[in-house]
Amino acid sequence: MLDTTVRARRRPALIVARWARQGVTRHSTNCFVLLHFGASALHDNMKSPGSSINVSLRRTLARCSTPSRPAIAAAAVLALVTLNYAYLNANARRDLISPPVAGLRGNNFASAFVPLQEFEDHCRAASSGRTWESVFFFFITRGWAEEAGDVRSKLFLDSLFLHHPEARVLFVATTEHRPSPSLLDSYTRLGYSLHGVHLPVSELPRSGWWLSDDNRAWLEEQSASSDAKFFFTHLTDYLRFFLLHRHGGTYTDSDSIFVQPLPPAGEFIGLDVDAGDDAPRYDWFIDYDKRTYAAPGVMRLARGNAVARAALLQSFTPAAYERDCFSCVGPKALSEQVKAAIQAIGEAPPLLEPHTLYPLPWRQAAKLFAANGFKSAPLYLERLRRNSLAVHLFGGATRELTIEPGSVVALLAEQQSLAAVGRGDTAEGGACTFSAPDLAVARNGSATTLTGAYAVFLRACAGWNDGAAATLTVSAARGQLRSGADGTWQRSVRLPALYSVAAVNAELSLITYDAGGPGAEPLDDGIDTLALSLQLPDESLLASASVDVGVFNRLVTVMTHTNGRSRLVAGLYASIQERFPGTELLVSDDSAPGHEIDGRPPLGTYMRWVPVPADCGLSLARNTLVAAARTPYVYLLDDDFVLGENSHLDVLLQVLHATGFDIASALIPADVESLVDFRGLVDATETDLRLRPGNKGQVHGCLHVEFTPNVFMSRRASLMRSPWDPELKLGEHEDFFLRAKQAGFRVLSCDYVEVVHKQDKWWVPSETKDAVYADRRRRVYEFMKRSLQKHGLQRLNSFGIIITQVGDGL
């Protein structure tokens, strides 16, 4: 029986939210009780219509108000509207009653365009609660093409809603004629919050959108000179500062493409850099030497922000305005006010490094549109998804460029589309499709969300348009799941009463998976499987999918061999724990007998010394390390390497999982710059063991080659099948890859995944270096010759250079 004591009257919203989670609304009698308390609950929460409690209330009302119970639905709407009309503005009322309305009349949402007063209501309602950070503004100043050909506009909106499905997006169209609403309305039909106003330039002086008389005079002058060279750019500069100051929220240019969710809370401004040897420097730059400045393309400011206010009052006046200066009322105005705020009060909104929002400066943006703009567009995109939050297309410089197939922009348009069918499974006869990665990797311990680089989302559903309430179920085979930060850990999460694609994707974005959560079963092989399904009330299946989830530190062991250089190993270990916490490092050291090494304390919790005989050499040590590993994959590198910001080893893991190849290697930029791009094909002629440049094409974005440096990820089983020759203490590299080729190994080299080589020049004597180690390293040519003799060859030919040959005296 429901608890209807005084406690419920004191905090009805919490009681109703709890009942909603418990599923009591399946019974109509309970629905009427819930309506009674729900009315009071809504009254208590009238100021926060977007709060988590009100989300639960809307779900409760939606469950009670299904097409099968029209009387209850009508009573629900009538009761709530009657009791709360006086307390809620138009936007809040619409937000609260939209789920049951959708259930009654179908998924026919209103047009994205609204009158100016209603737009203002939307702005005030969206920014008045605790979730003002989820408010987004953008502008349409030149008109958008019809959706059939407007790939860029769709890409922008797809990326915004994909990574922020609960966002309240508001736009202003200042074009002379109202843009076609068909593209914009396609998002409201999916349930996304998108509202805008058509406010032609000529009407801006009557909008009331100014802080001072000088602002108003500036607007009047601009409305009379809309043919000026930088008119549209300067107008959006004004509008973004004004709306952020008046309402607070996030402004984004419509040529900024999101690749990860923005930070959930707090202000920020992104830095950009004017790169290039001939790029100018200005005194107003944030950092004069580095050419960095505060860029207004994507920024989040709270209502009343002093930086936005000062920019409006000081730069947008007839006296101060420089109409022929492109940057003066945008980057310059913002940078000057940021610097002034720092000097005056010692702080300003946090400044994000250039790679965060502007990974490519405008001078290089054309590369994003070209099929050959990068060595590997797929892998560059994977780097973006891990290093950046967005990528800016700089429409002013790239507007006329064609989006070439295979380019980064083309891949983004395909992979982040909310409409087109992509990867994922579809139920037989189903109308919807989930999009999911080949392998979602938990990089930071055992937990991961289904967002960002590993986003799982529902695409548009052609057959789901009657407003029926669907149920999303996500189940883990062995791990645990929870919905939201306060959710309960359980094997399966069931989320009913979802009326739109937007609602489904909002729920997916809140799900966390943990292989080590309470009640999780052992994950010995490191990979779990999530099952997703979307069902209608009659249990018909709209869509289903399965997603593999891998826990990096249970799939990969890092291993290195050293010779008395523990100080280098300590640096490597620290970098591993920073990038992939909990990943084990196995280390062998043949500078002393094995029993002495065995008693040495580890350098950290996730490090083990693996004993090997003194002076056993690289090959035997590596074979011993492989045998000691307990994971299906190992990552090999030397002791003078560390992981850096581009060491996305999870990409290598994804590639091996998806392709079935044996080895995937990262790049070593320092070695490529100082030596050679050391990867390619290996073979044996009558006299030579030959390494030469070349590849067999791309596989999953990586080059299919036959050898790489001895810095790679491999399947442990493959290395057990074809190990290093233990007789070769050094000079083992060429022999290993020649035999690997003969054993059928398939090898990949992956650009844009990089490791850092802090080469310790053993051949340069110093007081801090071990002379014994240097003497041992000098034996490399002796072992190279042994390798040649083993194969009946005479010379080692590396990229056309004879490194050594049998009988040359080296």
LODOVEX-14338 format. One line per 2 residues: for each residue x, y, z of C-alpha. Coordinates in steps of 0.1 Angstrom, whole numbers, plus 5000, padded with zeros to 4 digits. Layout:
% residues N
X/Y/Z  ...;
***
This chain:
% residues 810
5000/5000/5000  5012/5035/4992;
5025/5057/5020  5002/5087/5020;
5012/5101/5054  5021/5137/5063;
5056/5130/5051  5042/5128/5015;
5025/5161/5019  5057/5177/5031;
5078/5165/5001  5053/5152/4975;
5078/5155/4946  5102/5131/4963;
5074/5106/4970  5060/5108/4935;
5095/5104/4920  5101/5074/4942;
5067/5058/4932  5075/5065/4895;
5108/5046/4898  5091/5017/4916;
5067/5014/4886  5035/5018/4907;
5018/5037/4878  5010/5005/4860;
4977/5005/4879  4951/5032/4871;
4940/5034/4908  4975/5044/4917;
4975/5069/4888  4947/5088/4904;
4965/5089/4937  4997/5100/4919;
4979/5128/4902  4967/5141/4936;
5002/5142/4949  5017/5151/4916;
4998/5184/4915  5013/5194/4948;
5047/5181/4937  5046/5203/4906;
5036/5232/4927  5067/5226/4949;
5090/5224/4919  5075/5250/4896;
5108/5269/4895  5128/5240/4882;
5108/5223/4854  5140/5207/4841;
5150/5192/4875  5155/5155/4879;
5124/5153/4901  5103/5169/4875;
5117/5145/4849  5104/5117/4871;
5070/5135/4874  5067/5138/4837;
5075/5101/4833  5049/5093/4859;
5023/5114/4841  5033/5098/4808;
5028/5063/4822  4994/5072/4835;
4984/5089/4802  4986/5062/4776;
4963/5059/4746  4947/5029/4763;
4936/5052/4792  4922/5083/4776;
4901/5093/4805  4930/5092/4829;
4951/5111/4804  4926/5138/4800;
4922/5141/4838  4959/5143/4842;
4963/5171/4818  4933/5190/4832;
4943/5186/4868  4979/5196/4863;
4973/5226/4841  4944/5239/4863;
4964/5236/4895  4996/5250/4882;
4987/5275/4855  4992/5305/4877;
5027/5294/4887  5043/5283/4854;
5052/5303/4824  5043/5291/4789;
5075/5273/4783  5074/5254/4817;
5038/5244/4811  5046/5231/4776;
5076/5212/4789  5056/5195/4817;
5026/5184/4796  5044/5175/4763;
5049/5138/4770  5012/5129/4776;
5001/5152/4747  5025/5133/4725;
5010/5101/4737  4975/5113/4729;
4979/5129/4695  5010/5114/4681;
5045/5127/4677  5035/5160/4660;
5057/5186/4677  5054/5223/4670;
5076/5241/4645  5110/5252/4657;
5101/5288/4648  5082/5308/4675;
5072/5345/4679  5097/5368/4696;
5079/5369/4729  5077/5332/4731;
5114/5330/4722  5121/5353/4751;
5100/5330/4774  5120/5300/4762;
5152/5318/4770  5142/5329/4805;
5127/5295/4814  5157/5276/4801;
5183/5297/4819  5165/5303/4851;
5171/5268/4867  5201/5250/4879;
5208/5236/4844  5216/5268/4826;
5247/5252/4812  5226/5230/4790;
5212/5260/4771  5228/5265/4737;
5225/5295/4713  5234/5297/4676;
5226/5320/4647  5214/5317/4612;
5226/5348/4593  5229/5337/4557;
5201/5312/4553  5203/5275/4552;
5200/5253/4521  5172/5227/4519;
5180/5196/4539  5187/5175/4509;
5220/5193/4503  5228/5211/4535;
5253/5185/4549  5271/5211/4571;
5239/5223/4589  5228/5188/4595;
5262/5178/4608  5262/5207/4632;
5228/5199/4646  5234/5162/4647;
5267/5167/4666  5251/5191/4691;
5221/5168/4699  5241/5136/4697;
5265/5147/4725  5239/5169/4744;
5205/5151/4739  5190/5171/4768;
5201/5205/4755  5177/5233/4751;
5189/5249/4719  5178/5284/4709;
5186/5302/4677  5181/5335/4660;
5176/5338/4622  5185/5373/4610;
5179/5366/4574  5156/5388/4553;
5133/5359/4546  5126/5331/4572;
5147/5301/4564  5129/5269/4554;
5118/5252/4587  5120/5217/4573;
5155/5209/4585  5150/5225/4619;
5116/5209/4624  5130/5175/4617;
5148/5177/4651  5117/5188/4670;
5099/5158/4655  5126/5136/4671;
5118/5152/4704  5148/5175/4707;
5143/5210/4722  5150/5235/4694;
5133/5269/4693  5141/5300/4674;
5129/5333/4662  5131/5350/4628;
5143/5385/4635  5154/5402/4603;
5182/5427/4606  5158/5456/4599;
5138/5447/4631  5168/5444/4654;
5166/5481/4665  5131/5474/4678;
5140/5442/4696  5151/5458/4729;
5184/5438/4727  5209/5463/4740;
5225/5474/4772  5231/5511/4764;
5220/5538/4740  5253/5534/4722;
5245/5497/4716  5211/5507/4702;
5227/5533/4680  5252/5507/4668;
5224/5484/4659  5205/5511/4640;
5236/5519/4620  5243/5482/4612;
5207/5475/4601  5212/5502/4575;
5245/5488/4562  5240/5451/4559;
5261/5449/4528  5293/5458/4547;
5322/5433/4543  5321/5418/4578;
5285/5426/4586  5273/5391/4594;
5303/5382/4615  5301/5414/4636;
5264/5410/4640  5268/5375/4655;
5296/5388/4677  5271/5413/4692;
5242/5389/4695  5263/5362/4712;
5276/5386/4739  5242/5401/4744;
5222/5368/4748  5249/5352/4770;
5249/5383/4792  5211/5384/4794;
5204/5347/4799  5236/5328/4803;
5244/5295/4785  5266/5282/4758;
5271/5300/4725  5283/5279/4695;
5290/5289/4659  5270/5267/4635;
5303/5255/4619  5315/5240/4652;
5311/5202/4652  5311/5185/4686;
5329/5152/4690  5324/5149/4728;
5301/5163/4754  5311/5197/4767;
5319/5200/4805  5286/5196/4824;
5291/5226/4846  5308/5260/4848;
5319/5288/4825  5347/5285/4798;
5362/5303/4769  5382/5285/4742;
5417/5296/4731  5426/5295/4695;
5461/5300/4679  5469/5319/4647;
5495/5294/4635  5520/5298/4606;
5553/5315/4602  5538/5345/4585;
5509/5348/4610  5508/5383/4626;
5510/5390/4663  5488/5415/4681;
5492/5432/4715  5457/5420/4724;
5467/5383/4722  5464/5364/4754;
5499/5350/4748  5518/5371/4724;
5546/5346/4718  5524/5316/4712;
5498/5337/4692  5469/5325/4713;
5437/5345/4717  5403/5341/4733;
5380/5329/4705  5342/5335/4707;
5333/5305/4685  5322/5283/4714;
5320/5297/4750  5298/5293/4780;
5291/5323/4803  5268/5328/4832;
5240/5354/4831  5254/5389/4838;
5290/5379/4830  5313/5409/4834;
5334/5400/4804  5304/5399/4780;
5290/5431/4795  5323/5450/4790;
5327/5437/4755  5292/5450/4746;
5296/5484/4762  5331/5491/4750;
5333/5476/4715  5298/5479/4700;
5294/5517/4699  5294/5540/4669;
5326/5557/4682  5346/5526/4689;
5335/5503/4661  5359/5495/4633;
5338/5481/4605  5367/5470/4583;
5385/5451/4611  5374/5414/4610;
5386/5405/4645  5380/5438/4664;
5346/5431/4679  5350/5393/4683;
5384/5378/4693  5400/5412/4700;
5371/5424/4722  5369/5391/4741;
5406/5388/4746  5410/5424/4758;
5382/5419/4784  5395/5386/4795;
5429/5402/4801  5413/5431/4819;
5394/5408/4842  5425/5389/4851;
5443/5422/4858  5414/5437/4878;
5402/5407/4899  5428/5381/4892;
5405/5357/4874  5383/5352/4843;
5363/5323/4830  5385/5292/4825;
5404/5293/4793  5406/5260/4774;
5437/5251/4754  5435/5255/4716;
5433/5218/4709  5401/5215/4730;
5378/5235/4707  5400/5245/4678;
5423/5216/4671  5431/5230/4636;
5437/5268/4631  5417/5284/4603;
5446/5283/4579  5446/5245/4580;
5408/5239/4581  5407/5229/4544;
5424/5196/4553  5392/5185/4570;
5373/5185/4537  5399/5167/4516;
5401/5129/4512  5439/5131/4514;
5440/5159/4540  5455/5135/4566;
5475/5103/4564  5445/5086/4578;
5412/5104/4582  5396/5077/4604;
5425/5077/4628  5428/5115/4629;
5391/5115/4638  5397/5090/4666;
5424/5114/4679  5399/5143/4678;
5374/5122/4697  5399/5118/4726;
5418/5151/4726  5391/5176/4717;
5356/5185/4724  5348/5200/4690;
5364/5208/4657  5358/5242/4640;
5352/5242/4602  5357/5280/4598;
5330/5284/4573  5342/5318/4562;
5374/5302/4548  5359/5268/4538;
5324/5277/4526  5331/5269/4489;
5349/5237/4495  5335/5204/4485;
5332/5176/4511  5352/5149/4495;
5343/5112/4502  5366/5098/4529;
5374/5132/4544  5371/5139/4581;
5340/5159/4575  5324/5132/4554;
5332/5106/4581  5317/5128/4608;
5286/5133/4587  5282/5096/4582;
5291/5084/4617  5273/5111/4638;
5241/5112/4617  5209/5110/4637;
5191/5100/4605  5211/5077/4583;
5213/5040/4591  5248/5031/4602;
5265/5004/4622  5244/4986/4647;
5218/4959/4647  5182/4963/4637;
5154/4940/4648  5139/4920/4620;
5112/4942/4605  5121/4969/4630;
5119/5006/4622  5149/5019/4643;
5186/5015/4644  5211/5018/4672;
5246/5031/4664  5274/5016/4684;
5312/5012/4683  5329/4979/4675;
5343/4980/4710  5337/5005/4738;
5368/5006/4760  5368/5015/4797;
5401/5034/4798  5399/5048/4833;
5396/5018/4856  5367/4994/4851;
5339/5019/4844  5328/5037/4812;
5298/5057/4799  5283/5052/4764;
5292/5087/4753  5320/5106/4735;
5344/5084/4715  5322/5054/4724;
5287/5069/4720  5258/5046/4717;
5227/5063/4703  5194/5057/4685;
5189/5070/4650  5157/5084/4636;
5129/5059/4635  5107/5059/4604;
5080/5037/4619  5079/5052/4654;
5058/5082/4648  5025/5075/4666;
5036/5088/4700  5036/5054/4716;
5055/5050/4748  5086/5028/4743;
5107/5010/4768  5145/5010/4766;
5163/4980/4782  5200/4978/4786;
5215/4946/4801  5251/4935/4809;
5261/4899/4806  5285/4901/4837;
5290/4937/4847  5268/4962/4864;
5248/4992/4851  5232/5023/4866;
5212/5052/4852  5224/5086/4865;
5249/5093/4892  5224/5084/4919;
5211/5052/4903  5212/5017/4917;
5238/4993/4904  5221/4964/4887;
5226/4939/4859  5198/4953/4837;
5183/4988/4835  5147/4992/4823;
5135/5027/4813  5098/5029/4803;
5076/5058/4790  5100/5072/4764;
5082/5090/4737  5109/5101/4713;
5144/5095/4699  5156/5124/4720;
5143/5108/4752  5160/5075/4744;
5193/5091/4737  5191/5112/4768;
5187/5080/4789  5215/5063/4770;
5238/5092/4778  5232/5087/4816;
5241/5050/4817  5274/5040/4833;
5288/5005/4830  5312/4991/4856;
5329/4957/4853  5338/4960/4890;
5304/4972/4903  5286/4956/4932;
5274/4921/4921  5295/4920/4890;
5308/4886/4878  5345/4880/4871;
5355/4894/4837  5385/4871/4830;
5387/4877/4793  5383/4915/4798;
5352/4918/4775  5316/4921/4784;
5285/4924/4762  5257/4949/4765;
5223/4940/4750  5200/4969/4740;
5164/4968/4731  5136/4992/4724;
5101/4979/4727  5065/4992/4723;
5038/4985/4749  5026/4955/4728;
5062/4941/4731  5069/4946/4694;
5106/4953/4689  5116/4986/4674;
5154/4980/4676  5180/4959/4692;
5218/4959/4694  5247/4944/4712;
5278/4963/4722  5311/4948/4733;
5327/4966/4763  5364/4960/4770;
5382/4970/4802  5416/4981/4791;
5435/4970/4822  5420/4936/4820;
5428/4932/4783  5463/4947/4780;
5496/4942/4799  5524/4966/4792;
5559/4950/4792  5595/4963/4789;
5630/4950/4794  5657/4971/4810;
5693/4967/4820  5697/4984/4853;
5678/5016/4843  5651/5016/4869;
5649/5054/4868  5636/5052/4832;
5611/5024/4841  5597/5046/4869;
5589/5073/4843  5572/5048/4820;
5552/5033/4849  5539/5068/4860;
5528/5076/4824  5509/5043/4821;
5490/5049/4853  5482/5084/4843;
5467/5074/4809  5453/5039/4817;
5450/5035/4855  5453/5000/4869;
5472/4986/4838  5499/4962/4849;
5536/4968/4838  5558/4938/4837;
5596/4945/4838  5626/4922/4833;
5661/4933/4841  5691/4912/4831;
5717/4935/4847  5720/4911/4876;
5711/4875/4884  5674/4868/4885;
5671/4860/4922  5684/4895/4930;
5658/4911/4908  5631/4889/4922;
5636/4904/4956  5635/4940/4944;
5604/4959/4956  5580/4970/4928;
5578/5006/4917  5541/5007/4922;
5509/4987/4929  5505/4976/4893;
5541/4967/4885  5559/4933/4887;
5595/4924/4883  5598/4893/4861;
5631/4874/4869  5654/4865/4840;
5690/4852/4839  5718/4878/4839;
5727/4890/4804  5700/4869/4788;
5693/4895/4762  5662/4911/4747;
5647/4880/4730  5647/4856/4760;
5635/4884/4783  5606/4893/4760;
5595/4857/4757  5596/4854/4795;
5575/4886/4798  5549/4873/4773;
5546/4840/4793  5542/4859/4825;
5513/4881/4812  5478/4872/4822;
5459/4892/4796  5449/4884/4759;
5469/4914/4746  5504/4928/4755;
5520/4961/4746  5557/4961/4741;
5580/4991/4743  5616/4999/4754;
5624/5014/4788  5631/5049/4775;
5595/5054/4763  5566/5071/4780;
5529/5075/4771  5519/5110/4761;
5487/5129/4752  5484/5111/4718;
5491/5076/4732  5456/5063/4725;
5464/5026/4730  5427/5019/4732;
5425/5027/4695  5451/4999/4688;
5430/4976/4710  5398/4986/4690;
5416/4979/4657  5429/4945/4667;
5395/4935/4681  5377/4946/4649;
5402/4932/4623  5416/4900/4639;
5451/4912/4630  5481/4901/4652;
5500/4933/4657  5491/4970/4657;
5518/4996/4661  5518/5033/4671;
5541/5059/4656  5572/5073/4672;
5573/5110/4660  5608/5117/4674;
5623/5087/4655  5604/5096/4623;
5618/5131/4624  5654/5122/4632;
5658/5088/4614  5632/5073/4591;
5595/5063/4590  5604/5028/4601;
5577/5006/4588  5570/4987/4556;
5577/4954/4539  5603/4927/4547;
5616/4900/4525  5647/4879/4517;
5665/4880/4483  5693/4857/4474;
5717/4877/4495  5698/4903/4515;
5674/4905/4544  5656/4935/4531;
5635/4962/4548  5618/4986/4524;
5591/5012/4525  5556/5002/4513;
5523/4989/4524  5494/4967/4513;
5467/4994/4517  5446/5006/4546;
5427/4984/4571  5405/5001/4596;
5424/5033/4589  5459/5017/4596;
5485/5008/4571  5488/4971/4564;
5526/4965/4566  5549/4936/4574;
5572/4952/4600  5571/4981/4625;
5595/4992/4653  5596/4969/4683;
5569/4991/4699  5535/4975/4693;
5504/4959/4707  5500/4922/4700;
5478/4893/4707  5496/4873/4734;
5487/4840/4717  5504/4852/4685;
5537/4859/4703  5535/4825/4721;
5531/4809/4687  5560/4827/4670;
5583/4840/4698  5616/4858/4695;
5647/4837/4689  5663/4834/4724;
5698/4830/4709  5696/4866/4696;
5704/4889/4726  5703/4919/4703;
5697/4925/4666  5665/4904/4669;
5642/4928/4652  5645/4919/4615;
5646/4881/4623  5614/4884/4643;
5594/4901/4616  5607/4879/4588;
5596/4848/4607  5564/4865/4617;
5556/4870/4580  5564/4834/4574;
5541/4824/4603  5512/4844/4587;
5512/4874/4611  5492/4903/4599;
5506/4937/4610  5492/4972/4611;
5508/5006/4616  5485/5033/4629;
5491/5070/4623  5479/5095/4650;
5485/5070/4678  5519/5080/4692;
5543/5072/4719  5571/5094/4732;
5607/5083/4729  5630/5099/4754;
5660/5083/4739  5688/5076/4764;
5719/5079/4742  5738/5050/4756;
5767/5055/4731  5775/5089/4747;
5796/5084/4778  5788/5102/4810;
5792/5097/4848  5756/5088/4852;
5756/5060/4826  5764/5024/4831;
5795/5015/4810  5787/4978/4812;
5754/4984/4795  5770/5004/4767;
5795/4976/4761  5767/4951/4759;
5747/4973/4734  5778/4975/4711;
5774/4937/4704  5744/4944/4682;
5762/4939/4649  5775/4905/4661;
5740/4893/4666  5727/4908/4634;
5753/4887/4615  5742/4856/4634;
5706/4864/4623  5718/4867/4586;
5737/4834/4588  5707/4816/4603;
5687/4825/4571  5716/4819/4547;
5719/4856/4538  5748/4880/4536;
5736/4915/4541  5711/4935/4561;
5696/4961/4537  5675/4986/4555;
5657/5012/4533  5685/5009/4507;
5714/5012/4532  5736/4982/4540;
5736/4982/4578  5760/4952/4581;
5771/4921/4562  5787/4888/4571;
5825/4891/4571  5827/4929/4571;
5847/4930/4604  5821/4950/4624;
***
